[in-house]
Amino acid sequence: MTESVDVKKLIFFCSADPREDTGAFFRAYHFANVAATSGLEAEVRLAGSAVDVTDLDTLPSTEAGDLIRQKIGESFDAKFEVSL
């Protein structure tokens, strides 16, 4: 008899417009980074206007926009999925 193992993934969903609501992106990428670097499987799912964040120039040229750019950069090392 084999035992089954449940694999769970933390999914952080964001549908905010990156030009309007930078906080939603910061939280999604921040918590996905924390989860992934802790060894948990994580994913950020972008929907609707949130997909526009794939062009980093859509983010405002503000401290909040720069923080999100930094979080997105950290995601490359944390190795979690981002789906559109």
mmCIF file as gemmi writes it, N, C-alpha and C atoms, coordinates in Angstrom:
data_model
loop_
_atom_site.group_PDB
_atom_site.id
_atom_site.type_symbol
_atom_site.label_atom_id
_atom_site.label_alt_id
_atom_site.label_comp_id
_atom_site.label_asym_id
_atom_site.label_entity_id
_atom_site.label_seq_id
_atom_site.pdbx_PDB_ins_code
_atom_site.Cartn_x
_atom_site.Cartn_y
_atom_site.Cartn_z
_atom_site.occupancy
_atom_site.B_iso_or_equiv
_atom_site.pdbx_formal_charge
_atom_site.auth_seq_id
_atom_site.auth_asym_id
_atom_site.pdbx_PDB_model_num
ATOM 1 N N . MET Axp A 1 ? 0.841 -1.181 0 1 0 ? 1 A 1
ATOM 2 C CA . MET Axp A 1 ? 0 0 0 1 0 ? 1 A 1
ATOM 3 C C . MET Axp A 1 ? 0.888 1.248 0 1 0 ? 1 A 1
ATOM 4 N N . THR Axp A 2 ? 0.635 2.133 -0.922 1 0 ? 2 A 1
ATOM 5 C CA . THR Axp A 2 ? 1.401 3.377 -0.971 1 0 ? 2 A 1
ATOM 6 C C . THR Axp A 2 ? 0.571 4.494 -0.369 1 0 ? 2 A 1
ATOM 7 N N . GLU Axp A 3 ? 1.275 5.362 0.28 1 0 ? 3 A 1
ATOM 8 C CA . GLU Axp A 3 ? 0.608 6.515 0.877 1 0 ? 3 A 1
ATOM 9 C C . GLU Axp A 3 ? 0.639 7.669 -0.115 1 0 ? 3 A 1
ATOM 10 N N . SER Axp A 4 ? -0.424 8.411 -0.166 1 0 ? 4 A 1
ATOM 11 C CA . SER Axp A 4 ? -0.442 9.581 -1.036 1 0 ? 4 A 1
ATOM 12 C C . SER Axp A 4 ? 0.059 10.796 -0.257 1 0 ? 4 A 1
ATOM 13 N N . VAL Axp A 5 ? 0.68 11.665 -0.975 1 0 ? 5 A 1
ATOM 14 C CA . VAL Axp A 5 ? 1.2 12.893 -0.38 1 0 ? 5 A 1
ATOM 15 C C . VAL Axp A 5 ? 0.475 14.063 -1.03 1 0 ? 5 A 1
ATOM 16 N N . ASP Axp A 6 ? -0.099 14.899 -0.212 1 0 ? 6 A 1
ATOM 17 C CA . ASP Axp A 6 ? -0.75 16.101 -0.729 1 0 ? 6 A 1
ATOM 18 C C . ASP Axp A 6 ? 0.3 17.181 -0.937 1 0 ? 6 A 1
ATOM 19 N N . VAL Axp A 7 ? 0.364 17.679 -2.15 1 0 ? 7 A 1
ATOM 20 C CA . VAL Axp A 7 ? 1.251 18.789 -2.449 1 0 ? 7 A 1
ATOM 21 C C . VAL Axp A 7 ? 0.393 20.037 -2.505 1 0 ? 7 A 1
ATOM 22 N N . LYS Axp A 8 ? 0.783 21.02 -1.741 1 0 ? 8 A 1
ATOM 23 C CA . LYS Axp A 8 ? 0.009 22.259 -1.687 1 0 ? 8 A 1
ATOM 24 C C . LYS Axp A 8 ? 0.853 23.409 -2.202 1 0 ? 8 A 1
ATOM 25 N N . LYS Axp A 9 ? 0.203 24.323 -2.869 1 0 ? 9 A 1
ATOM 26 C CA . LYS Axp A 9 ? 0.864 25.49 -3.416 1 0 ? 9 A 1
ATOM 27 C C . LYS Axp A 9 ? 0.135 26.723 -2.898 1 0 ? 9 A 1
ATOM 28 N N . LEU Axp A 10 ? 0.897 27.706 -2.457 1 0 ? 10 A 1
ATOM 29 C CA . LEU Axp A 10 ? 0.321 28.981 -2.063 1 0 ? 10 A 1
ATOM 30 C C . LEU Axp A 10 ? 0.193 29.839 -3.321 1 0 ? 10 A 1
ATOM 31 N N . ILE Axp A 11 ? -1.004 30.298 -3.583 1 0 ? 11 A 1
ATOM 32 C CA . ILE Axp A 11 ? -1.256 31.111 -4.767 1 0 ? 11 A 1
ATOM 33 C C . ILE Axp A 11 ? -1.693 32.499 -4.319 1 0 ? 11 A 1
ATOM 34 N N . PHE Axp A 12 ? -0.987 33.496 -4.818 1 0 ? 12 A 1
ATOM 35 C CA . PHE Axp A 12 ? -1.289 34.884 -4.5 1 0 ? 12 A 1
ATOM 36 C C . PHE Axp A 12 ? -1.837 35.513 -5.778 1 0 ? 12 A 1
ATOM 37 N N . PHE Axp A 13 ? -3.105 35.875 -5.738 1 0 ? 13 A 1
ATOM 38 C CA . PHE Axp A 13 ? -3.837 36.361 -6.91 1 0 ? 13 A 1
ATOM 39 C C . PHE Axp A 13 ? -3.848 37.881 -6.913 1 0 ? 13 A 1
ATOM 40 N N . CYS Axp A 14 ? -3.608 38.469 -8.062 1 0 ? 14 A 1
ATOM 41 C CA . CYS Axp A 14 ? -3.637 39.924 -8.173 1 0 ? 14 A 1
ATOM 42 C C . CYS Axp A 14 ? -4.314 40.314 -9.483 1 0 ? 14 A 1
ATOM 43 N N . SER Axp A 15 ? -5.291 41.189 -9.389 1 0 ? 15 A 1
ATOM 44 C CA . SER Axp A 15 ? -5.964 41.682 -10.591 1 0 ? 15 A 1
ATOM 45 C C . SER Axp A 15 ? -5.964 43.209 -10.631 1 0 ? 15 A 1
ATOM 46 N N . ALA Axp A 16 ? -5.144 43.819 -9.806 1 0 ? 16 A 1
ATOM 47 C CA . ALA Axp A 16 ? -5.106 45.285 -9.723 1 0 ? 16 A 1
ATOM 48 C C . ALA Axp A 16 ? -4.418 45.889 -10.946 1 0 ? 16 A 1
ATOM 49 N N . ASP Axp A 17 ? -4.736 47.116 -11.222 1 0 ? 17 A 1
ATOM 50 C CA . ASP Axp A 17 ? -4.068 47.863 -12.283 1 0 ? 17 A 1
ATOM 51 C C . ASP Axp A 17 ? -2.747 48.386 -11.703 1 0 ? 17 A 1
ATOM 52 N N . PRO Axp A 18 ? -1.595 48.038 -12.294 1 0 ? 18 A 1
ATOM 53 C CA . PRO Axp A 18 ? -0.312 48.447 -11.723 1 0 ? 18 A 1
ATOM 54 C C . PRO Axp A 18 ? -0.092 49.956 -11.715 1 0 ? 18 A 1
ATOM 55 N N . ARG Axp A 19 ? -0.84 50.677 -12.519 1 0 ? 19 A 1
ATOM 56 C CA . ARG Axp A 19 ? -0.718 52.14 -12.519 1 0 ? 19 A 1
ATOM 57 C C . ARG Axp A 19 ? -1.478 52.768 -11.351 1 0 ? 19 A 1
ATOM 58 N N . GLU Axp A 20 ? -2.433 52.008 -10.785 1 0 ? 20 A 1
ATOM 59 C CA . GLU Axp A 20 ? -3.315 52.55 -9.752 1 0 ? 20 A 1
ATOM 60 C C . GLU Axp A 20 ? -3.062 51.994 -8.351 1 0 ? 20 A 1
ATOM 61 N N . ASP Axp A 21 ? -2.845 50.689 -8.249 1 0 ? 21 A 1
ATOM 62 C CA . ASP Axp A 21 ? -2.77 50.027 -6.939 1 0 ? 21 A 1
ATOM 63 C C . ASP Axp A 21 ? -1.466 49.248 -6.812 1 0 ? 21 A 1
ATOM 64 N N . THR Axp A 22 ? -0.427 49.916 -6.371 1 0 ? 22 A 1
ATOM 65 C CA . THR Axp A 22 ? 0.871 49.252 -6.24 1 0 ? 22 A 1
ATOM 66 C C . THR Axp A 22 ? 0.923 48.325 -5.031 1 0 ? 22 A 1
ATOM 67 N N . GLY Axp A 23 ? 0.115 48.578 -4.038 1 0 ? 23 A 1
ATOM 68 C CA . GLY Axp A 23 ? 0.134 47.767 -2.816 1 0 ? 23 A 1
ATOM 69 C C . GLY Axp A 23 ? -0.22 46.312 -3.06 1 0 ? 23 A 1
ATOM 70 N N . ALA Axp A 24 ? -1.176 46.062 -3.943 1 0 ? 24 A 1
ATOM 71 C CA . ALA Axp A 24 ? -1.589 44.688 -4.234 1 0 ? 24 A 1
ATOM 72 C C . ALA Axp A 24 ? -0.437 43.892 -4.839 1 0 ? 24 A 1
ATOM 73 N N . PHE Axp A 25 ? 0.335 44.506 -5.709 1 0 ? 25 A 1
ATOM 74 C CA . PHE Axp A 25 ? 1.479 43.835 -6.315 1 0 ? 25 A 1
ATOM 75 C C . PHE Axp A 25 ? 2.574 43.59 -5.295 1 0 ? 25 A 1
ATOM 76 N N . PHE Axp A 26 ? 2.823 44.587 -4.477 1 0 ? 26 A 1
ATOM 77 C CA . PHE Axp A 26 ? 3.863 44.43 -3.459 1 0 ? 26 A 1
ATOM 78 C C . PHE Axp A 26 ? 3.539 43.234 -2.569 1 0 ? 26 A 1
ATOM 79 N N . ARG Axp A 27 ? 2.298 43.157 -2.095 1 0 ? 27 A 1
ATOM 80 C CA . ARG Axp A 27 ? 1.912 42.058 -1.201 1 0 ? 27 A 1
ATOM 81 C C . ARG Axp A 27 ? 2.003 40.704 -1.891 1 0 ? 27 A 1
ATOM 82 N N . ALA Axp A 28 ? 1.516 40.604 -3.114 1 0 ? 28 A 1
ATOM 83 C CA . ALA Axp A 28 ? 1.543 39.324 -3.827 1 0 ? 28 A 1
ATOM 84 C C . ALA Axp A 28 ? 2.972 38.845 -4.024 1 0 ? 28 A 1
ATOM 85 N N . TYR Axp A 29 ? 3.833 39.704 -4.533 1 0 ? 29 A 1
ATOM 86 C CA . TYR Axp A 29 ? 5.223 39.307 -4.773 1 0 ? 29 A 1
ATOM 87 C C . TYR Axp A 29 ? 5.985 39.113 -3.46 1 0 ? 29 A 1
ATOM 88 N N . HIS Axp A 30 ? 5.717 39.943 -2.474 1 0 ? 30 A 1
ATOM 89 C CA . HIS Axp A 30 ? 6.405 39.805 -1.183 1 0 ? 30 A 1
ATOM 90 C C . HIS Axp A 30 ? 6.108 38.448 -0.551 1 0 ? 30 A 1
ATOM 91 N N . PHE Axp A 31 ? 4.827 38.108 -0.438 1 0 ? 31 A 1
ATOM 92 C CA . PHE Axp A 31 ? 4.475 36.855 0.233 1 0 ? 31 A 1
ATOM 93 C C . PHE Axp A 31 ? 4.869 35.632 -0.586 1 0 ? 31 A 1
ATOM 94 N N . ALA Axp A 32 ? 4.846 35.736 -1.903 1 0 ? 32 A 1
ATOM 95 C CA . ALA Axp A 32 ? 5.328 34.622 -2.732 1 0 ? 32 A 1
ATOM 96 C C . ALA Axp A 32 ? 6.831 34.443 -2.544 1 0 ? 32 A 1
ATOM 97 N N . ASN Axp A 33 ? 7.575 35.55 -2.451 1 0 ? 33 A 1
ATOM 98 C CA . ASN Axp A 33 ? 9.012 35.476 -2.181 1 0 ? 33 A 1
ATOM 99 C C . ASN Axp A 33 ? 9.286 34.82 -0.836 1 0 ? 33 A 1
ATOM 100 N N . VAL Axp A 34 ? 8.563 35.244 0.187 1 0 ? 34 A 1
ATOM 101 C CA . VAL Axp A 34 ? 8.751 34.678 1.526 1 0 ? 34 A 1
ATOM 102 C C . VAL Axp A 34 ? 8.455 33.182 1.519 1 0 ? 34 A 1
ATOM 103 N N . ALA Axp A 35 ? 7.359 32.809 0.904 1 0 ? 35 A 1
ATOM 104 C CA . ALA Axp A 35 ? 6.979 31.388 0.856 1 0 ? 35 A 1
ATOM 105 C C . ALA Axp A 35 ? 8.03 30.564 0.113 1 0 ? 35 A 1
ATOM 106 N N . ALA Axp A 36 ? 8.432 31.038 -1.064 1 0 ? 36 A 1
ATOM 107 C CA . ALA Axp A 36 ? 9.376 30.274 -1.885 1 0 ? 36 A 1
ATOM 108 C C . ALA Axp A 36 ? 10.738 30.139 -1.215 1 0 ? 36 A 1
ATOM 109 N N . THR Axp A 37 ? 11.219 31.203 -0.591 1 0 ? 37 A 1
ATOM 110 C CA . THR Axp A 37 ? 12.517 31.119 0.071 1 0 ? 37 A 1
ATOM 111 C C . THR Axp A 37 ? 12.447 30.289 1.349 1 0 ? 37 A 1
ATOM 112 N N . SER Axp A 38 ? 11.232 30.028 1.832 1 0 ? 38 A 1
ATOM 113 C CA . SER Axp A 38 ? 11.042 29.15 2.984 1 0 ? 38 A 1
ATOM 114 C C . SER Axp A 38 ? 10.858 27.698 2.562 1 0 ? 38 A 1
ATOM 115 N N . GLY Axp A 39 ? 10.902 27.451 1.264 1 0 ? 39 A 1
ATOM 116 C CA . GLY Axp A 39 ? 10.783 26.092 0.765 1 0 ? 39 A 1
ATOM 117 C C . GLY Axp A 39 ? 9.386 25.664 0.382 1 0 ? 39 A 1
ATOM 118 N N . LEU Axp A 40 ? 8.439 26.591 0.391 1 0 ? 40 A 1
ATOM 119 C CA . LEU Axp A 40 ? 7.075 26.27 0.003 1 0 ? 40 A 1
ATOM 120 C C . LEU Axp A 40 ? 6.864 26.584 -1.477 1 0 ? 40 A 1
ATOM 121 N N . GLU Axp A 41 ? 6.031 25.807 -2.125 1 0 ? 41 A 1
ATOM 122 C CA . GLU Axp A 41 ? 5.703 26.078 -3.521 1 0 ? 41 A 1
ATOM 123 C C . GLU Axp A 41 ? 4.757 27.273 -3.559 1 0 ? 41 A 1
ATOM 124 N N . ALA Axp A 42 ? 5.061 28.249 -4.401 1 0 ? 42 A 1
ATOM 125 C CA . ALA Axp A 42 ? 4.257 29.466 -4.461 1 0 ? 42 A 1
ATOM 126 C C . ALA Axp A 42 ? 4.095 29.922 -5.903 1 0 ? 42 A 1
ATOM 127 N N . GLU Axp A 43 ? 3.067 30.715 -6.097 1 0 ? 43 A 1
ATOM 128 C CA . GLU Axp A 43 ? 2.775 31.253 -7.428 1 0 ? 43 A 1
ATOM 129 C C . GLU Axp A 43 ? 2.08 32.599 -7.276 1 0 ? 43 A 1
ATOM 130 N N . VAL Axp A 44 ? 2.394 33.523 -8.17 1 0 ? 44 A 1
ATOM 131 C CA . VAL Axp A 44 ? 1.648 34.772 -8.298 1 0 ? 44 A 1
ATOM 132 C C . VAL Axp A 44 ? 0.838 34.649 -9.578 1 0 ? 44 A 1
ATOM 133 N N . ARG Axp A 45 ? -0.464 34.836 -9.474 1 0 ? 45 A 1
ATOM 134 C CA . ARG Axp A 45 ? -1.331 34.8 -10.654 1 0 ? 45 A 1
ATOM 135 C C . ARG Axp A 45 ? -1.806 36.217 -10.94 1 0 ? 45 A 1
ATOM 136 N N . LEU Axp A 46 ? -1.55 36.648 -12.156 1 0 ? 46 A 1
ATOM 137 C CA . LEU Axp A 46 ? -1.947 37.983 -12.578 1 0 ? 46 A 1
ATOM 138 C C . LEU Axp A 46 ? -3.118 37.868 -13.548 1 0 ? 46 A 1
ATOM 139 N N . ALA Axp A 47 ? -4.126 38.698 -13.359 1 0 ? 47 A 1
ATOM 140 C CA . ALA Axp A 47 ? -5.302 38.663 -14.218 1 0 ? 47 A 1
ATOM 141 C C . ALA Axp A 47 ? -5.741 40.081 -14.553 1 0 ? 47 A 1
ATOM 142 N N . GLY Axp A 48 ? -6.437 40.209 -15.648 1 0 ? 48 A 1
ATOM 143 C CA . GLY Axp A 48 ? -6.965 41.514 -16.047 1 0 ? 48 A 1
ATOM 144 C C . GLY Axp A 48 ? -5.861 42.532 -16.253 1 0 ? 48 A 1
ATOM 145 N N . SER Axp A 49 ? -6.045 43.71 -15.716 1 0 ? 49 A 1
ATOM 146 C CA . SER Axp A 49 ? -5.06 44.791 -15.867 1 0 ? 49 A 1
ATOM 147 C C . SER Axp A 49 ? -3.726 44.468 -15.206 1 0 ? 49 A 1
ATOM 148 N N . ALA Axp A 50 ? -3.732 43.533 -14.269 1 0 ? 50 A 1
ATOM 149 C CA . ALA Axp A 50 ? -2.497 43.18 -13.562 1 0 ? 50 A 1
ATOM 150 C C . ALA Axp A 50 ? -1.441 42.628 -14.51 1 0 ? 50 A 1
ATOM 151 N N . VAL Axp A 51 ? -1.859 42.06 -15.627 1 0 ? 51 A 1
ATOM 152 C CA . VAL Axp A 51 ? -0.919 41.498 -16.605 1 0 ? 51 A 1
ATOM 153 C C . VAL Axp A 51 ? 0.021 42.587 -17.133 1 0 ? 51 A 1
ATOM 154 N N . ASP Axp A 52 ? -0.435 43.83 -17.115 1 0 ? 52 A 1
ATOM 155 C CA . ASP Axp A 52 ? 0.379 44.94 -17.613 1 0 ? 52 A 1
ATOM 156 C C . ASP Axp A 52 ? 1.671 45.124 -16.815 1 0 ? 52 A 1
ATOM 157 N N . VAL Axp A 53 ? 1.751 44.551 -15.619 1 0 ? 53 A 1
ATOM 158 C CA . VAL Axp A 53 ? 2.96 44.7 -14.804 1 0 ? 53 A 1
ATOM 159 C C . VAL Axp A 53 ? 4.148 43.972 -15.437 1 0 ? 53 A 1
ATOM 160 N N . THR Axp A 54 ? 3.891 43.095 -16.397 1 0 ? 54 A 1
ATOM 161 C CA . THR Axp A 54 ? 4.992 42.425 -17.082 1 0 ? 54 A 1
ATOM 162 C C . THR Axp A 54 ? 5.836 43.428 -17.874 1 0 ? 54 A 1
ATOM 163 N N . ASP Axp A 55 ? 5.277 44.593 -18.145 1 0 ? 55 A 1
ATOM 164 C CA . ASP Axp A 55 ? 6.051 45.708 -18.693 1 0 ? 55 A 1
ATOM 165 C C . ASP Axp A 55 ? 6.315 46.645 -17.522 1 0 ? 55 A 1
ATOM 166 N N . LEU Axp A 56 ? 7.502 46.55 -16.943 1 0 ? 56 A 1
ATOM 167 C CA . LEU Axp A 56 ? 7.81 47.301 -15.718 1 0 ? 56 A 1
ATOM 168 C C . LEU Axp A 56 ? 7.681 48.807 -15.891 1 0 ? 56 A 1
ATOM 169 N N . ASP Axp A 57 ? 7.667 49.287 -17.133 1 0 ? 57 A 1
ATOM 170 C CA . ASP Axp A 57 ? 7.5 50.721 -17.365 1 0 ? 57 A 1
ATOM 171 C C . ASP Axp A 57 ? 6.093 51.205 -17.04 1 0 ? 57 A 1
ATOM 172 N N . THR Axp A 58 ? 5.133 50.28 -16.892 1 0 ? 58 A 1
ATOM 173 C CA . THR Axp A 58 ? 3.772 50.702 -16.529 1 0 ? 58 A 1
ATOM 174 C C . THR Axp A 58 ? 3.683 51.092 -15.065 1 0 ? 58 A 1
ATOM 175 N N . LEU Axp A 59 ? 4.64 50.644 -14.253 1 0 ? 59 A 1
ATOM 176 C CA . LEU Axp A 59 ? 4.634 51.005 -12.833 1 0 ? 59 A 1
ATOM 177 C C . LEU Axp A 59 ? 4.991 52.48 -12.686 1 0 ? 59 A 1
ATOM 178 N N . PRO Axp A 60 ? 4.402 53.133 -11.702 1 0 ? 60 A 1
ATOM 179 C CA . PRO Axp A 60 ? 4.707 54.551 -11.511 1 0 ? 60 A 1
ATOM 180 C C . PRO Axp A 60 ? 6.169 54.756 -11.119 1 0 ? 60 A 1
ATOM 181 N N . SER Axp A 61 ? 6.694 55.908 -11.466 1 0 ? 61 A 1
ATOM 182 C CA . SER Axp A 61 ? 8.064 56.265 -11.09 1 0 ? 61 A 1
ATOM 183 C C . SER Axp A 61 ? 8.046 56.878 -9.695 1 0 ? 61 A 1
ATOM 184 N N . THR Axp A 62 ? 7.697 56.036 -8.74 1 0 ? 62 A 1
ATOM 185 C CA . THR Axp A 62 ? 7.605 56.453 -7.342 1 0 ? 62 A 1
ATOM 186 C C . THR Axp A 62 ? 8.343 55.428 -6.49 1 0 ? 62 A 1
ATOM 187 N N . GLU Axp A 63 ? 8.446 55.708 -5.212 1 0 ? 63 A 1
ATOM 188 C CA . GLU Axp A 63 ? 9.076 54.75 -4.296 1 0 ? 63 A 1
ATOM 189 C C . GLU Axp A 63 ? 8.317 53.422 -4.303 1 0 ? 63 A 1
ATOM 190 N N . ALA Axp A 64 ? 6.981 53.489 -4.334 1 0 ? 64 A 1
ATOM 191 C CA . ALA Axp A 64 ? 6.175 52.261 -4.353 1 0 ? 64 A 1
ATOM 192 C C . ALA Axp A 64 ? 6.428 51.468 -5.632 1 0 ? 64 A 1
ATOM 193 N N . GLY Axp A 65 ? 6.509 52.141 -6.768 1 0 ? 65 A 1
ATOM 194 C CA . GLY Axp A 65 ? 6.8 51.463 -8.03 1 0 ? 65 A 1
ATOM 195 C C . GLY Axp A 65 ? 8.173 50.817 -8.008 1 0 ? 65 A 1
ATOM 196 N N . ASP Axp A 66 ? 9.151 51.523 -7.424 1 0 ? 66 A 1
ATOM 197 C CA . ASP Axp A 66 ? 10.51 50.975 -7.324 1 0 ? 66 A 1
ATOM 198 C C . ASP Axp A 66 ? 10.552 49.755 -6.403 1 0 ? 66 A 1
ATOM 199 N N . LEU Axp A 67 ? 9.766 49.769 -5.324 1 0 ? 67 A 1
ATOM 200 C CA . LEU Axp A 67 ? 9.717 48.613 -4.421 1 0 ? 67 A 1
ATOM 201 C C . LEU Axp A 67 ? 9.152 47.381 -5.131 1 0 ? 67 A 1
ATOM 202 N N . ILE Axp A 68 ? 8.164 47.587 -5.976 1 0 ? 68 A 1
ATOM 203 C CA . ILE Axp A 68 ? 7.598 46.456 -6.716 1 0 ? 68 A 1
ATOM 204 C C . ILE Axp A 68 ? 8.61 45.931 -7.729 1 0 ? 68 A 1
ATOM 205 N N . ARG Axp A 69 ? 9.308 46.825 -8.408 1 0 ? 69 A 1
ATOM 206 C CA . ARG Axp A 69 ? 10.354 46.377 -9.333 1 0 ? 69 A 1
ATOM 207 C C . ARG Axp A 69 ? 11.39 45.522 -8.595 1 0 ? 69 A 1
ATOM 208 N N . GLN Axp A 70 ? 11.737 45.946 -7.387 1 0 ? 70 A 1
ATOM 209 C CA . GLN Axp A 70 ? 12.689 45.187 -6.569 1 0 ? 70 A 1
ATOM 210 C C . GLN Axp A 70 ? 12.124 43.814 -6.214 1 0 ? 70 A 1
ATOM 211 N N . LYS Axp A 71 ? 10.85 43.756 -5.803 1 0 ? 71 A 1
ATOM 212 C CA . LYS Axp A 71 ? 10.215 42.479 -5.449 1 0 ? 71 A 1
ATOM 213 C C . LYS Axp A 71 ? 10.15 41.542 -6.647 1 0 ? 71 A 1
ATOM 214 N N . ILE Axp A 72 ? 9.851 42.1 -7.807 1 0 ? 72 A 1
ATOM 215 C CA . ILE Axp A 72 ? 9.808 41.28 -9.017 1 0 ? 72 A 1
ATOM 216 C C . ILE Axp A 72 ? 11.205 40.734 -9.309 1 0 ? 72 A 1
ATOM 217 N N . GLY Axp A 73 ? 12.226 41.555 -9.141 1 0 ? 73 A 1
ATOM 218 C CA . GLY Axp A 73 ? 13.603 41.101 -9.33 1 0 ? 73 A 1
ATOM 219 C C . GLY Axp A 73 ? 13.982 39.988 -8.366 1 0 ? 73 A 1
ATOM 220 N N . GLU Axp A 74 ? 13.531 40.091 -7.116 1 0 ? 74 A 1
ATOM 221 C CA . GLU Axp A 74 ? 13.81 39.055 -6.118 1 0 ? 74 A 1
ATOM 222 C C . GLU Axp A 74 ? 13.148 37.732 -6.49 1 0 ? 74 A 1
ATOM 223 N N . SER Axp A 75 ? 12.056 37.812 -7.226 1 0 ? 75 A 1
ATOM 224 C CA . SER Axp A 75 ? 11.327 36.589 -7.568 1 0 ? 75 A 1
ATOM 225 C C . SER Axp A 75 ? 12.147 35.676 -8.474 1 0 ? 75 A 1
ATOM 226 N N . PHE Axp A 76 ? 13.094 36.225 -9.212 1 0 ? 76 A 1
ATOM 227 C CA . PHE Axp A 76 ? 13.92 35.388 -10.074 1 0 ? 76 A 1
ATOM 228 C C . PHE Axp A 76 ? 14.775 34.439 -9.239 1 0 ? 76 A 1
ATOM 229 N N . ASP Axp A 77 ? 15.26 34.914 -8.103 1 0 ? 77 A 1
ATOM 230 C CA . ASP Axp A 77 ? 16.072 34.067 -7.224 1 0 ? 77 A 1
ATOM 231 C C . ASP Axp A 77 ? 15.202 33.136 -6.362 1 0 ? 77 A 1
ATOM 232 N N . ALA Axp A 78 ? 13.991 33.583 -6.034 1 0 ? 78 A 1
ATOM 233 C CA . ALA Axp A 78 ? 13.119 32.771 -5.166 1 0 ? 78 A 1
ATOM 234 C C . ALA Axp A 78 ? 12.504 31.597 -5.914 1 0 ? 78 A 1
ATOM 235 N N . LYS Axp A 79 ? 12.476 31.691 -7.221 1 0 ? 79 A 1
ATOM 236 C CA . LYS Axp A 79 ? 11.989 30.608 -8.078 1 0 ? 79 A 1
ATOM 237 C C . LYS Axp A 79 ? 10.548 30.187 -7.79 1 0 ? 79 A 1
ATOM 238 N N . PHE Axp A 80 ? 9.652 31.144 -7.873 1 0 ? 80 A 1
ATOM 239 C CA . PHE Axp A 80 ? 8.242 30.797 -7.841 1 0 ? 80 A 1
ATOM 240 C C . PHE Axp A 80 ? 7.636 31.157 -9.18 1 0 ? 80 A 1
ATOM 241 N N . GLU Axp A 81 ? 6.494 30.56 -9.462 1 0 ? 81 A 1
ATOM 242 C CA . GLU Axp A 81 ? 5.841 30.772 -10.748 1 0 ? 81 A 1
ATOM 243 C C . GLU Axp A 81 ? 5.056 32.08 -10.771 1 0 ? 81 A 1
ATOM 244 N N . VAL Axp A 82 ? 5.003 32.663 -11.941 1 0 ? 82 A 1
ATOM 245 C CA . VAL Axp A 82 ? 4.112 33.789 -12.194 1 0 ? 82 A 1
ATOM 246 C C . VAL Axp A 82 ? 3.304 33.397 -13.42 1 0 ? 82 A 1
ATOM 247 N N . SER Axp A 83 ? 1.994 33.39 -13.28 1 0 ? 83 A 1
ATOM 248 C CA . SER Axp A 83 ? 1.153 33.007 -14.416 1 0 ? 83 A 1
ATOM 249 C C . SER Axp A 83 ? 0.243 34.167 -14.788 1 0 ? 83 A 1
ATOM 250 N N . LEU Axp A 84 ? -0.074 34.225 -16.073 1 0 ? 84 A 1
ATOM 251 C CA . LEU Axp A 84 ? -0.91 35.308 -16.6 1 0 ? 84 A 1
ATOM 252 C C . LEU Axp A 84 ? -2.245 34.744 -17.03 1 0 ? 84 A 1
